[in-house]
Amino acid sequence: MDELLRSFWQNLTGRLAGPMKFRFILPPIMAAMFAVKIGLQDAREGLPAYFWEVVGNPSQHRELLHEGWGHVSKIFIVAVLIGLVYQNLAFRWFCPGEALLVAFVLAVIPYLLLRGPVNRIARRGKSDNLPCWSNVK
């Protein structure tokens, strides 16, 4: 297990400047855009911060995770596909576990980290001042 993690980390950090480096930029930006959009909607609806509600409300845990997955699943899939294409181009082999882990870090983590704070920041201001594009479905 230790060797697997070391190999993963070396492949990840050693390839930041190589071909297809956009794979480290595109998924987090897309996840952040969705987190901002949904966080603003949460603020309008008066919902609590997403991550803390998932962690602190076991009765809604499954429903909240299902809703969040609905928002980031397409980004996650795109990140996995980009990772697999990169692996094929750079190494001529596939490591699906590594592609899944990188996609999770690049797509899901930014969404989880941003949605709640966007909600809180938006609620601090007047709800009338929220951008109109936050209503877009």
N, C-alpha and C positions, 0 to 999 in steps of 0.2 A: 504494500500500500504506500509506503514511504517513497519507494522508487517511482511509483506511478505519479504521485503528487509532484515530485521533483521534476520528472520528465514533462508533465503538464506545464509547470511553472516556467521551465526553460523554453519550451516551445512557444508559450504565450509571450513572455517578455523578450525573447530573442527575435521575435518576428514583428515587433511593433513598427519597425521602419521599412519592412520589406514590401513585396508586391501586395496589392489589395489591402493596404493599411486603412482604407475607408471602412473596412469591416469593424474597426474599433470605434468609428465615429458615427456611422449611419444608425445602427440600432439604438444606441443611447439617446441620440437626438430625437428619433421617432418616439421612443418610450417617454422622453421628457415632454414632448408635445402632447401626447395623449394624457400624461399625468396632469399637466397644466389645464387642459380642456376639462377633464373629468373632475379635477380638484375645484375648479371654478363652479362647475355644476353642483358639486357637493355643497359648496359654500352657499349658493343660491337656495338650495333645498334645506339648509340648516343641518346637514348631516355631520357627524363627528369625523375626526381625522381617521383616514382609512386604515392605516397600519395598526394604530392602537386599538381600533375597533375590532380588527381581525384577531389581534392578540388577546384583548381583554373581554371579548364577548363570545364565549364558546357556543352559545345558542345560535349565533348568526355566522359562525366561522365558515361553514361550508358554503352558504349562500354568498357571502362576501368574496371568498376565494374564487368561486365560480364566476361572479361578476367581473372581478379583476382579471381573471384569465381570459375572459371574453374580450377585454380591451387589449391585452398584450400578446395574445396567442399568435396573431398574424406576424407581429414584429419578431416574436420568438422563432417562428418557422423560417422567416426570411434570414434571421441571424444564423440559424442552423445550416440552411442551404448555402449561405455565403461562406461559412466555415468549412463545409464539405468541399466546395469548389476550390477554396484556398488550399486545403490539404491535398487535393488532387493535383493542383498546379505546382505546389511547392515541394511536396514529398512523394507524389505518385502513389499514395495510399490514403485510406480513410480510417479515422478513429472517431466513430460516432459519439462515444462517451465524452471525449474531449470537446467535440463540436457542441454537444448539448450543454455541457458545463459553461463553456464560453458564452453561448447564447443566453443562458440563464443570467450570468453576471452582467452581460451587456444590455439585455432587454428587460428582464423582470426586476432586477435590483434598482435601477434608476426609477422605474415606475413606482415601486414601493416607497422609495425614499423621498420622492417629490410630491406625490398626490396629497398626502396629509398636510405638509407645510404650505402648499399652495392654498389649500382649503383654509387653513388658519390665517394666513396672511390676508386672503381675500375677505374673510369674515371680520377682520379688524377694521377694514375700511367700510365705507357705506356700500351696501349691496347694489345700489343704483349705479355705482361707478364701475361695476364689473364690465369687461369688454363684451360687446354684443356677440362676438364670434364664439363665446362660450356656450351659446344656445344651439350651435350647430350639432346635428346628430351624426 
